[in-house]
Amino acid sequence: MNGAPSLDEVDRTIINGLQGGFPVCERPYAAAAERLGLTEDVLLSRLQSLIERGLLSRFGPLYNAENLGGAVTLAALAAPRERYEEIAAEVNAFPEVAHNYEREHALNMWFVVAVEQPERRRQVLAEIERRTGCKVYDMPKLDEFFIGLRLEV
């Protein structure tokens, strides 16, 4: 994508208005749409468009896996440049991989793994290592800090 993303006022209203909370009720999209001054159909189609255009990578809840009995870890690996896309696809194929970011660093691929059972964390990382042939560095969270962040567009 070159330059600034193409967002109209409705897209901006949706992105800004849905940060930091989403209704928990029988028809959450209808309730959110009403709060934003939109119809449910418009909200749903706009969210789909934002995802299809790559302006949103995902739209969904963030769960605290540890509080639900699971585990989360940050992991990294050094993907050879010529195999980067292949390795990224392999890593992203795991349903436990929540995020994956390219970095300008010797460890150029960083990703978050969230699992339902704590013992599954090591299994997923070992399988990623086996499938990619790259050593995976496991960096589990020691402490958690919550910083509220809103990115107005």
Chimera marker file (.cmm) of the C-alpha trace (Angstrom):
<marker_set name="trace">
<marker id="1" x="0.000" y="0.000" z="0.000" r="1" g="1" b="0" radius="0.5"/>
<marker id="2" x="1.486" y="3.357" z="-1.009" r="1" g="1" b="0" radius="0.5"/>
<marker id="3" x="0.721" y="6.537" z="0.892" r="1" g="1" b="0" radius="0.5"/>
<marker id="4" x="-2.030" y="7.016" z="3.413" r="1" g="1" b="0" radius="0.5"/>
<marker id="5" x="-4.884" y="4.518" z="3.496" r="1" g="1" b="0" radius="0.5"/>
<marker id="6" x="-8.103" y="5.529" z="1.801" r="1" g="1" b="0" radius="0.5"/>
<marker id="7" x="-10.587" y="6.110" z="4.620" r="1" g="1" b="0" radius="0.5"/>
<marker id="8" x="-13.755" y="8.108" z="4.259" r="1" g="1" b="0" radius="0.5"/>
<marker id="9" x="-15.604" y="9.686" z="7.178" r="1" g="1" b="0" radius="0.5"/>
<marker id="10" x="-17.747" y="6.566" z="7.786" r="1" g="1" b="0" radius="0.5"/>
<marker id="11" x="-14.639" y="4.339" z="7.939" r="1" g="1" b="0" radius="0.5"/>
<marker id="12" x="-13.043" y="6.777" z="10.399" r="1" g="1" b="0" radius="0.5"/>
<marker id="13" x="-16.203" y="6.857" z="12.525" r="1" g="1" b="0" radius="0.5"/>
<marker id="14" x="-16.245" y="3.052" z="12.678" r="1" g="1" b="0" radius="0.5"/>
<marker id="15" x="-12.557" y="2.653" z="13.514" r="1" g="1" b="0" radius="0.5"/>
<marker id="16" x="-12.540" y="5.422" z="16.104" r="1" g="1" b="0" radius="0.5"/>
<marker id="17" x="-15.900" y="4.451" z="17.586" r="1" g="1" b="0" radius="0.5"/>
<marker id="18" x="-15.198" y="0.746" z="18.072" r="1" g="1" b="0" radius="0.5"/>
<marker id="19" x="-11.838" y="1.070" z="19.818" r="1" g="1" b="0" radius="0.5"/>
<marker id="20" x="-12.072" y="0.228" z="23.486" r="1" g="1" b="0" radius="0.5"/>
<marker id="21" x="-15.399" y="-1.515" z="23.622" r="1" g="1" b="0" radius="0.5"/>
<marker id="22" x="-18.016" y="-3.513" z="21.808" r="1" g="1" b="0" radius="0.5"/>
<marker id="23" x="-21.539" y="-4.285" z="23.053" r="1" g="1" b="0" radius="0.5"/>
<marker id="24" x="-22.198" y="-7.662" z="24.615" r="1" g="1" b="0" radius="0.5"/>
<marker id="25" x="-25.845" y="-8.339" z="23.854" r="1" g="1" b="0" radius="0.5"/>
<marker id="26" x="-28.075" y="-10.398" z="21.581" r="1" g="1" b="0" radius="0.5"/>
<marker id="27" x="-27.373" y="-8.205" z="18.500" r="1" g="1" b="0" radius="0.5"/>
<marker id="28" x="-24.020" y="-6.523" z="19.171" r="1" g="1" b="0" radius="0.5"/>
<marker id="29" x="-23.510" y="-5.241" z="15.610" r="1" g="1" b="0" radius="0.5"/>
<marker id="30" x="-26.941" y="-3.630" z="15.618" r="1" g="1" b="0" radius="0.5"/>
<marker id="31" x="-26.235" y="-1.985" z="18.979" r="1" g="1" b="0" radius="0.5"/>
<marker id="32" x="-22.787" y="-0.779" z="17.839" r="1" g="1" b="0" radius="0.5"/>
<marker id="33" x="-24.209" y="0.506" z="14.565" r="1" g="1" b="0" radius="0.5"/>
<marker id="34" x="-26.922" y="2.461" z="16.376" r="1" g="1" b="0" radius="0.5"/>
<marker id="35" x="-24.322" y="4.022" z="18.667" r="1" g="1" b="0" radius="0.5"/>
<marker id="36" x="-22.347" y="5.081" z="15.562" r="1" g="1" b="0" radius="0.5"/>
<marker id="37" x="-25.400" y="6.415" z="13.724" r="1" g="1" b="0" radius="0.5"/>
<marker id="38" x="-25.310" y="3.623" z="11.112" r="1" g="1" b="0" radius="0.5"/>
<marker id="39" x="-27.410" y="0.620" z="10.194" r="1" g="1" b="0" radius="0.5"/>
<marker id="40" x="-26.279" y="-2.867" z="11.101" r="1" g="1" b="0" radius="0.5"/>
<marker id="41" x="-25.913" y="-3.759" z="7.379" r="1" g="1" b="0" radius="0.5"/>
<marker id="42" x="-23.720" y="-0.710" z="6.717" r="1" g="1" b="0" radius="0.5"/>
<marker id="43" x="-21.505" y="-1.493" z="9.709" r="1" g="1" b="0" radius="0.5"/>
<marker id="44" x="-21.070" y="-5.129" z="8.692" r="1" g="1" b="0" radius="0.5"/>
<marker id="45" x="-20.318" y="-4.314" z="5.046" r="1" g="1" b="0" radius="0.5"/>
<marker id="46" x="-17.872" y="-1.551" z="6.024" r="1" g="1" b="0" radius="0.5"/>
<marker id="47" x="-16.018" y="-3.842" z="8.441" r="1" g="1" b="0" radius="0.5"/>
<marker id="48" x="-15.787" y="-6.503" z="5.732" r="1" g="1" b="0" radius="0.5"/>
<marker id="49" x="-14.468" y="-3.909" z="3.273" r="1" g="1" b="0" radius="0.5"/>
<marker id="50" x="-11.849" y="-2.657" z="5.746" r="1" g="1" b="0" radius="0.5"/>
<marker id="51" x="-10.628" y="-6.227" z="6.245" r="1" g="1" b="0" radius="0.5"/>
<marker id="52" x="-10.639" y="-7.044" z="2.507" r="1" g="1" b="0" radius="0.5"/>
<marker id="53" x="-8.683" y="-3.861" z="1.747" r="1" g="1" b="0" radius="0.5"/>
<marker id="54" x="-6.131" y="-4.785" z="4.411" r="1" g="1" b="0" radius="0.5"/>
<marker id="55" x="-6.879" y="-1.693" z="6.490" r="1" g="1" b="0" radius="0.5"/>
<marker id="56" x="-7.918" y="-3.919" z="9.392" r="1" g="1" b="0" radius="0.5"/>
<marker id="57" x="-6.061" y="-7.181" z="9.880" r="1" g="1" b="0" radius="0.5"/>
<marker id="58" x="-8.755" y="-8.642" z="12.096" r="1" g="1" b="0" radius="0.5"/>
<marker id="59" x="-11.881" y="-7.674" z="13.960" r="1" g="1" b="0" radius="0.5"/>
<marker id="60" x="-12.619" y="-9.667" z="17.056" r="1" g="1" b="0" radius="0.5"/>
<marker id="61" x="-12.196" y="-9.966" z="20.791" r="1" g="1" b="0" radius="0.5"/>
<marker id="62" x="-8.952" y="-10.179" z="22.708" r="1" g="1" b="0" radius="0.5"/>
<marker id="63" x="-9.118" y="-12.878" z="25.342" r="1" g="1" b="0" radius="0.5"/>
<marker id="64" x="-6.951" y="-13.120" z="28.427" r="1" g="1" b="0" radius="0.5"/>
<marker id="65" x="-5.787" y="-16.682" z="27.813" r="1" g="1" b="0" radius="0.5"/>
<marker id="66" x="-4.142" y="-17.033" z="31.216" r="1" g="1" b="0" radius="0.5"/>
<marker id="67" x="-7.348" y="-16.093" z="33.047" r="1" g="1" b="0" radius="0.5"/>
<marker id="68" x="-9.150" y="-18.732" z="30.973" r="1" g="1" b="0" radius="0.5"/>
<marker id="69" x="-6.600" y="-21.420" z="31.949" r="1" g="1" b="0" radius="0.5"/>
<marker id="70" x="-4.417" y="-21.125" z="28.845" r="1" g="1" b="0" radius="0.5"/>
<marker id="71" x="-1.109" y="-19.464" z="28.029" r="1" g="1" b="0" radius="0.5"/>
<marker id="72" x="0.332" y="-16.786" z="25.762" r="1" g="1" b="0" radius="0.5"/>
<marker id="73" x="3.888" y="-16.232" z="24.634" r="1" g="1" b="0" radius="0.5"/>
<marker id="74" x="5.858" y="-13.985" z="22.329" r="1" g="1" b="0" radius="0.5"/>
<marker id="75" x="8.123" y="-15.917" z="19.993" r="1" g="1" b="0" radius="0.5"/>
<marker id="76" x="10.676" y="-14.994" z="17.370" r="1" g="1" b="0" radius="0.5"/>
<marker id="77" x="12.776" y="-16.635" z="14.713" r="1" g="1" b="0" radius="0.5"/>
<marker id="78" x="15.324" y="-15.709" z="12.060" r="1" g="1" b="0" radius="0.5"/>
<marker id="79" x="13.711" y="-16.435" z="8.703" r="1" g="1" b="0" radius="0.5"/>
<marker id="80" x="16.088" y="-16.479" z="5.729" r="1" g="1" b="0" radius="0.5"/>
<marker id="81" x="15.077" y="-13.623" z="3.409" r="1" g="1" b="0" radius="0.5"/>
<marker id="82" x="14.559" y="-15.952" z="0.434" r="1" g="1" b="0" radius="0.5"/>
<marker id="83" x="12.148" y="-18.116" z="2.468" r="1" g="1" b="0" radius="0.5"/>
<marker id="84" x="10.460" y="-15.373" z="4.483" r="1" g="1" b="0" radius="0.5"/>
<marker id="85" x="7.018" y="-15.585" z="2.828" r="1" g="1" b="0" radius="0.5"/>
<marker id="86" x="7.016" y="-19.394" z="2.910" r="1" g="1" b="0" radius="0.5"/>
<marker id="87" x="7.921" y="-19.432" z="6.619" r="1" g="1" b="0" radius="0.5"/>
<marker id="88" x="5.380" y="-16.702" z="7.440" r="1" g="1" b="0" radius="0.5"/>
<marker id="89" x="2.660" y="-18.767" z="5.753" r="1" g="1" b="0" radius="0.5"/>
<marker id="90" x="3.728" y="-21.846" z="7.722" r="1" g="1" b="0" radius="0.5"/>
<marker id="91" x="3.694" y="-19.943" z="11.039" r="1" g="1" b="0" radius="0.5"/>
<marker id="92" x="0.385" y="-18.228" z="10.266" r="1" g="1" b="0" radius="0.5"/>
<marker id="93" x="-1.236" y="-21.583" z="9.430" r="1" g="1" b="0" radius="0.5"/>
<marker id="94" x="-1.301" y="-22.406" z="13.136" r="1" g="1" b="0" radius="0.5"/>
<marker id="95" x="-4.633" y="-21.366" z="14.661" r="1" g="1" b="0" radius="0.5"/>
<marker id="96" x="-2.764" y="-20.586" z="17.885" r="1" g="1" b="0" radius="0.5"/>
<marker id="97" x="-0.772" y="-17.788" z="16.183" r="1" g="1" b="0" radius="0.5"/>
<marker id="98" x="-2.574" y="-14.555" z="16.979" r="1" g="1" b="0" radius="0.5"/>
<marker id="99" x="-0.201" y="-11.979" z="15.466" r="1" g="1" b="0" radius="0.5"/>
<marker id="100" x="2.879" y="-12.111" z="13.250" r="1" g="1" b="0" radius="0.5"/>
<marker id="101" x="5.151" y="-9.156" z="12.541" r="1" g="1" b="0" radius="0.5"/>
<marker id="102" x="8.222" y="-8.657" z="10.375" r="1" g="1" b="0" radius="0.5"/>
<marker id="103" x="11.053" y="-6.800" z="12.116" r="1" g="1" b="0" radius="0.5"/>
<marker id="104" x="14.332" y="-5.256" z="10.967" r="1" g="1" b="0" radius="0.5"/>
<marker id="105" x="16.442" y="-7.438" z="13.237" r="1" g="1" b="0" radius="0.5"/>
<marker id="106" x="18.393" y="-10.702" z="13.135" r="1" g="1" b="0" radius="0.5"/>
<marker id="107" x="15.212" y="-12.237" z="14.569" r="1" g="1" b="0" radius="0.5"/>
<marker id="108" x="13.048" y="-10.872" z="11.782" r="1" g="1" b="0" radius="0.5"/>
<marker id="109" x="9.764" y="-12.682" z="12.480" r="1" g="1" b="0" radius="0.5"/>
<marker id="110" x="7.945" y="-12.119" z="15.767" r="1" g="1" b="0" radius="0.5"/>
<marker id="111" x="4.628" y="-13.745" z="16.593" r="1" g="1" b="0" radius="0.5"/>
<marker id="112" x="2.243" y="-14.297" z="19.489" r="1" g="1" b="0" radius="0.5"/>
<marker id="113" x="1.028" y="-17.786" z="20.359" r="1" g="1" b="0" radius="0.5"/>
<marker id="114" x="-2.118" y="-18.181" z="22.493" r="1" g="1" b="0" radius="0.5"/>
<marker id="115" x="-3.186" y="-21.659" z="23.596" r="1" g="1" b="0" radius="0.5"/>
<marker id="116" x="-6.028" y="-23.154" z="25.615" r="1" g="1" b="0" radius="0.5"/>
<marker id="117" x="-3.790" y="-25.468" z="27.673" r="1" g="1" b="0" radius="0.5"/>
<marker id="118" x="-0.399" y="-24.219" z="28.967" r="1" g="1" b="0" radius="0.5"/>
<marker id="119" x="1.423" y="-27.398" z="27.889" r="1" g="1" b="0" radius="0.5"/>
<marker id="120" x="0.315" y="-26.791" z="24.291" r="1" g="1" b="0" radius="0.5"/>
<marker id="121" x="2.548" y="-23.662" z="24.095" r="1" g="1" b="0" radius="0.5"/>
<marker id="122" x="5.757" y="-25.673" z="23.886" r="1" g="1" b="0" radius="0.5"/>
<marker id="123" x="4.169" y="-28.175" z="21.486" r="1" g="1" b="0" radius="0.5"/>
<marker id="124" x="3.160" y="-25.422" z="19.043" r="1" g="1" b="0" radius="0.5"/>
<marker id="125" x="6.582" y="-23.783" z="19.186" r="1" g="1" b="0" radius="0.5"/>
<marker id="126" x="8.342" y="-27.130" z="18.658" r="1" g="1" b="0" radius="0.5"/>
<marker id="127" x="6.096" y="-27.902" z="15.683" r="1" g="1" b="0" radius="0.5"/>
<marker id="128" x="6.765" y="-24.468" z="14.142" r="1" g="1" b="0" radius="0.5"/>
<marker id="129" x="10.487" y="-25.089" z="14.595" r="1" g="1" b="0" radius="0.5"/>
<marker id="130" x="10.213" y="-28.530" z="13.003" r="1" g="1" b="0" radius="0.5"/>
<marker id="131" x="8.140" y="-27.339" z="10.027" r="1" g="1" b="0" radius="0.5"/>
<marker id="132" x="10.207" y="-24.226" z="9.287" r="1" g="1" b="0" radius="0.5"/>
<marker id="133" x="13.664" y="-25.510" z="10.165" r="1" g="1" b="0" radius="0.5"/>
<marker id="134" x="14.222" y="-22.267" z="12.116" r="1" g="1" b="0" radius="0.5"/>
<marker id="135" x="15.052" y="-22.105" z="15.828" r="1" g="1" b="0" radius="0.5"/>
<marker id="136" x="12.110" y="-20.539" z="17.680" r="1" g="1" b="0" radius="0.5"/>
<marker id="137" x="12.858" y="-18.305" z="20.659" r="1" g="1" b="0" radius="0.5"/>
<marker id="138" x="10.154" y="-18.461" z="23.336" r="1" g="1" b="0" radius="0.5"/>
<marker id="139" x="9.713" y="-15.288" z="25.394" r="1" g="1" b="0" radius="0.5"/>
<marker id="140" x="6.827" y="-15.877" z="27.809" r="1" g="1" b="0" radius="0.5"/>
<marker id="141" x="5.351" y="-12.946" z="29.684" r="1" g="1" b="0" radius="0.5"/>
<marker id="142" x="6.742" y="-12.425" z="33.168" r="1" g="1" b="0" radius="0.5"/>
<marker id="143" x="4.601" y="-9.446" z="34.151" r="1" g="1" b="0" radius="0.5"/>
<marker id="144" x="1.613" y="-7.801" z="32.530" r="1" g="1" b="0" radius="0.5"/>
<marker id="145" x="0.999" y="-4.090" z="32.214" r="1" g="1" b="0" radius="0.5"/>
<marker id="146" x="-2.152" y="-2.642" z="30.711" r="1" g="1" b="0" radius="0.5"/>
<marker id="147" x="-1.775" y="0.544" z="28.733" r="1" g="1" b="0" radius="0.5"/>
<marker id="148" x="-4.915" y="1.887" z="27.123" r="1" g="1" b="0" radius="0.5"/>
<marker id="149" x="-4.231" y="2.922" z="23.552" r="1" g="1" b="0" radius="0.5"/>
<marker id="150" x="-6.547" y="4.637" z="21.103" r="1" g="1" b="0" radius="0.5"/>
<marker id="151" x="-5.364" y="5.384" z="17.610" r="1" g="1" b="0" radius="0.5"/>
<marker id="152" x="-7.655" y="8.014" z="16.169" r="1" g="1" b="0" radius="0.5"/>
<marker id="153" x="-7.772" y="8.029" z="12.373" r="1" g="1" b="0" radius="0.5"/>
<link id1="1" id2="2" r="1" g="1" b="0" radius="0.2"/>
<link id1="2" id2="3" r="1" g="1" b="0" radius="0.2"/>
<link id1="3" id2="4" r="1" g="1" b="0" radius="0.2"/>
<link id1="4" id2="5" r="1" g="1" b="0" radius="0.2"/>
<link id1="5" id2="6" r="1" g="1" b="0" radius="0.2"/>
<link id1="6" id2="7" r="1" g="1" b="0" radius="0.2"/>
<link id1="7" id2="8" r="1" g="1" b="0" radius="0.2"/>
<link id1="8" id2="9" r="1" g="1" b="0" radius="0.2"/>
<link id1="9" id2="10" r="1" g="1" b="0" radius="0.2"/>
<link id1="10" id2="11" r="1" g="1" b="0" radius="0.2"/>
<link id1="11" id2="12" r="1" g="1" b="0" radius="0.2"/>
<link id1="12" id2="13" r="1" g="1" b="0" radius="0.2"/>
<link id1="13" id2="14" r="1" g="1" b="0" radius="0.2"/>
<link id1="14" id2="15" r="1" g="1" b="0" radius="0.2"/>
<link id1="15" id2="16" r="1" g="1" b="0" radius="0.2"/>
<link id1="16" id2="17" r="1" g="1" b="0" radius="0.2"/>
<link id1="17" id2="18" r="1" g="1" b="0" radius="0.2"/>
<link id1="18" id2="19" r="1" g="1" b="0" radius="0.2"/>
<link id1="19" id2="20" r="1" g="1" b="0" radius="0.2"/>
<link id1="20" id2="21" r="1" g="1" b="0" radius="0.2"/>
<link id1="21" id2="22" r="1" g="1" b="0" radius="0.2"/>
<link id1="22" id2="23" r="1" g="1" b="0" radius="0.2"/>
<link id1="23" id2="24" r="1" g="1" b="0" radius="0.2"/>
<link id1="24" id2="25" r="1" g="1" b="0" radius="0.2"/>
<link id1="25" id2="26" r="1" g="1" b="0" radius="0.2"/>
<link id1="26" id2="27" r="1" g="1" b="0" radius="0.2"/>
<link id1="27" id2="28" r="1" g="1" b="0" radius="0.2"/>
<link id1="28" id2="29" r="1" g="1" b="0" radius="0.2"/>
<link id1="29" id2="30" r="1" g="1" b="0" radius="0.2"/>
<link id1="30" id2="31" r="1" g="1" b="0" radius="0.2"/>
<link id1="31" id2="32" r="1" g="1" b="0" radius="0.2"/>
<link id1="32" id2="33" r="1" g="1" b="0" radius="0.2"/>
<link id1="33" id2="34" r="1" g="1" b="0" radius="0.2"/>
<link id1="34" id2="35" r="1" g="1" b="0" radius="0.2"/>
<link id1="35" id2="36" r="1" g="1" b="0" radius="0.2"/>
<link id1="36" id2="37" r="1" g="1" b="0" radius="0.2"/>
<link id1="37" id2="38" r="1" g="1" b="0" radius="0.2"/>
<link id1="38" id2="39" r="1" g="1" b="0" radius="0.2"/>
<link id1="39" id2="40" r="1" g="1" b="0" radius="0.2"/>
<link id1="40" id2="41" r="1" g="1" b="0" radius="0.2"/>
<link id1="41" id2="42" r="1" g="1" b="0" radius="0.2"/>
<link id1="42" id2="43" r="1" g="1" b="0" radius="0.2"/>
<link id1="43" id2="44" r="1" g="1" b="0" radius="0.2"/>
<link id1="44" id2="45" r="1" g="1" b="0" radius="0.2"/>
<link id1="45" id2="46" r="1" g="1" b="0" radius="0.2"/>
<link id1="46" id2="47" r="1" g="1" b="0" radius="0.2"/>
<link id1="47" id2="48" r="1" g="1" b="0" radius="0.2"/>
<link id1="48" id2="49" r="1" g="1" b="0" radius="0.2"/>
<link id1="49" id2="50" r="1" g="1" b="0" radius="0.2"/>
<link id1="50" id2="51" r="1" g="1" b="0" radius="0.2"/>
<link id1="51" id2="52" r="1" g="1" b="0" radius="0.2"/>
<link id1="52" id2="53" r="1" g="1" b="0" radius="0.2"/>
<link id1="53" id2="54" r="1" g="1" b="0" radius="0.2"/>
<link id1="54" id2="55" r="1" g="1" b="0" radius="0.2"/>
<link id1="55" id2="56" r="1" g="1" b="0" radius="0.2"/>
<link id1="56" id2="57" r="1" g="1" b="0" radius="0.2"/>
<link id1="57" id2="58" r="1" g="1" b="0" radius="0.2"/>
<link id1="58" id2="59" r="1" g="1" b="0" radius="0.2"/>
<link id1="59" id2="60" r="1" g="1" b="0" radius="0.2"/>
<link id1="60" id2="61" r="1" g="1" b="0" radius="0.2"/>
<link id1="61" id2="62" r="1" g="1" b="0" radius="0.2"/>
<link id1="62" id2="63" r="1" g="1" b="0" radius="0.2"/>
<link id1="63" id2="64" r="1" g="1" b="0" radius="0.2"/>
<link id1="64" id2="65" r="1" g="1" b="0" radius="0.2"/>
<link id1="65" id2="66" r="1" g="1" b="0" radius="0.2"/>
<link id1="66" id2="67" r="1" g="1" b="0" radius="0.2"/>
<link id1="67" id2="68" r="1" g="1" b="0" radius="0.2"/>
<link id1="68" id2="69" r="1" g="1" b="0" radius="0.2"/>
<link id1="69" id2="70" r="1" g="1" b="0" radius="0.2"/>
<link id1="70" id2="71" r="1" g="1" b="0" radius="0.2"/>
<link id1="71" id2="72" r="1" g="1" b="0" radius="0.2"/>
<link id1="72" id2="73" r="1" g="1" b="0" radius="0.2"/>
<link id1="73" id2="74" r="1" g="1" b="0" radius="0.2"/>
<link id1="74" id2="75" r="1" g="1" b="0" radius="0.2"/>
<link id1="75" id2="76" r="1" g="1" b="0" radius="0.2"/>
<link id1="76" id2="77" r="1" g="1" b="0" radius="0.2"/>
<link id1="77" id2="78" r="1" g="1" b="0" radius="0.2"/>
<link id1="78" id2="79" r="1" g="1" b="0" radius="0.2"/>
<link id1="79" id2="80" r="1" g="1" b="0" radius="0.2"/>
<link id1="80" id2="81" r="1" g="1" b="0" radius="0.2"/>
<link id1="81" id2="82" r="1" g="1" b="0" radius="0.2"/>
<link id1="82" id2="83" r="1" g="1" b="0" radius="0.2"/>
<link id1="83" id2="84" r="1" g="1" b="0" radius="0.2"/>
<link id1="84" id2="85" r="1" g="1" b="0" radius="0.2"/>
<link id1="85" id2="86" r="1" g="1" b="0" radius="0.2"/>
<link id1="86" id2="87" r="1" g="1" b="0" radius="0.2"/>
<link id1="87" id2="88" r="1" g="1" b="0" radius="0.2"/>
<link id1="88" id2="89" r="1" g="1" b="0" radius="0.2"/>
<link id1="89" id2="90" r="1" g="1" b="0" radius="0.2"/>
<link id1="90" id2="91" r="1" g="1" b="0" radius="0.2"/>
<link id1="91" id2="92" r="1" g="1" b="0" radius="0.2"/>
<link id1="92" id2="93" r="1" g="1" b="0" radius="0.2"/>
<link id1="93" id2="94" r="1" g="1" b="0" radius="0.2"/>
<link id1="94" id2="95" r="1" g="1" b="0" radius="0.2"/>
<link id1="95" id2="96" r="1" g="1" b="0" radius="0.2"/>
<link id1="96" id2="97" r="1" g="1" b="0" radius="0.2"/>
<link id1="97" id2="98" r="1" g="1" b="0" radius="0.2"/>
<link id1="98" id2="99" r="1" g="1" b="0" radius="0.2"/>
<link id1="99" id2="100" r="1" g="1" b="0" radius="0.2"/>
<link id1="100" id2="101" r="1" g="1" b="0" radius="0.2"/>
<link id1="101" id2="102" r="1" g="1" b="0" radius="0.2"/>
<link id1="102" id2="103" r="1" g="1" b="0" radius="0.2"/>
<link id1="103" id2="104" r="1" g="1" b="0" radius="0.2"/>
<link id1="104" id2="105" r="1" g="1" b="0" radius="0.2"/>
<link id1="105" id2="106" r="1" g="1" b="0" radius="0.2"/>
<link id1="106" id2="107" r="1" g="1" b="0" radius="0.2"/>
<link id1="107" id2="108" r="1" g="1" b="0" radius="0.2"/>
<link id1="108" id2="109" r="1" g="1" b="0" radius="0.2"/>
<link id1="109" id2="110" r="1" g="1" b="0" radius="0.2"/>
<link id1="110" id2="111" r="1" g="1" b="0" radius="0.2"/>
<link id1="111" id2="112" r="1" g="1" b="0" radius="0.2"/>
<link id1="112" id2="113" r="1" g="1" b="0" radius="0.2"/>
<link id1="113" id2="114" r="1" g="1" b="0" radius="0.2"/>
<link id1="114" id2="115" r="1" g="1" b="0" radius="0.2"/>
<link id1="115" id2="116" r="1" g="1" b="0" radius="0.2"/>
<link id1="116" id2="117" r="1" g="1" b="0" radius="0.2"/>
<link id1="117" id2="118" r="1" g="1" b="0" radius="0.2"/>
<link id1="118" id2="119" r="1" g="1" b="0" radius="0.2"/>
<link id1="119" id2="120" r="1" g="1" b="0" radius="0.2"/>
<link id1="120" id2="121" r="1" g="1" b="0" radius="0.2"/>
<link id1="121" id2="122" r="1" g="1" b="0" radius="0.2"/>
<link id1="122" id2="123" r="1" g="1" b="0" radius="0.2"/>
<link id1="123" id2="124" r="1" g="1" b="0" radius="0.2"/>
<link id1="124" id2="125" r="1" g="1" b="0" radius="0.2"/>
<link id1="125" id2="126" r="1" g="1" b="0" radius="0.2"/>
<link id1="126" id2="127" r="1" g="1" b="0" radius="0.2"/>
<link id1="127" id2="128" r="1" g="1" b="0" radius="0.2"/>
<link id1="128" id2="129" r="1" g="1" b="0" radius="0.2"/>
<link id1="129" id2="130" r="1" g="1" b="0" radius="0.2"/>
<link id1="130" id2="131" r="1" g="1" b="0" radius="0.2"/>
<link id1="131" id2="132" r="1" g="1" b="0" radius="0.2"/>
<link id1="132" id2="133" r="1" g="1" b="0" radius="0.2"/>
<link id1="133" id2="134" r="1" g="1" b="0" radius="0.2"/>
<link id1="134" id2="135" r="1" g="1" b="0" radius="0.2"/>
<link id1="135" id2="136" r="1" g="1" b="0" radius="0.2"/>
<link id1="136" id2="137" r="1" g="1" b="0" radius="0.2"/>
<link id1="137" id2="138" r="1" g="1" b="0" radius="0.2"/>
<link id1="138" id2="139" r="1" g="1" b="0" radius="0.2"/>
<link id1="139" id2="140" r="1" g="1" b="0" radius="0.2"/>
<link id1="140" id2="141" r="1" g="1" b="0" radius="0.2"/>
<link id1="141" id2="142" r="1" g="1" b="0" radius="0.2"/>
<link id1="142" id2="143" r="1" g="1" b="0" radius="0.2"/>
<link id1="143" id2="144" r="1" g="1" b="0" radius="0.2"/>
<link id1="144" id2="145" r="1" g="1" b="0" radius="0.2"/>
<link id1="145" id2="146" r="1" g="1" b="0" radius="0.2"/>
<link id1="146" id2="147" r="1" g="1" b="0" radius="0.2"/>
<link id1="147" id2="148" r="1" g="1" b="0" radius="0.2"/>
<link id1="148" id2="149" r="1" g="1" b="0" radius="0.2"/>
<link id1="149" id2="150" r="1" g="1" b="0" radius="0.2"/>
<link id1="150" id2="151" r="1" g="1" b="0" radius="0.2"/>
<link id1="151" id2="152" r="1" g="1" b="0" radius="0.2"/>
<link id1="152" id2="153" r="1" g="1" b="0" radius="0.2"/>
</marker_set>
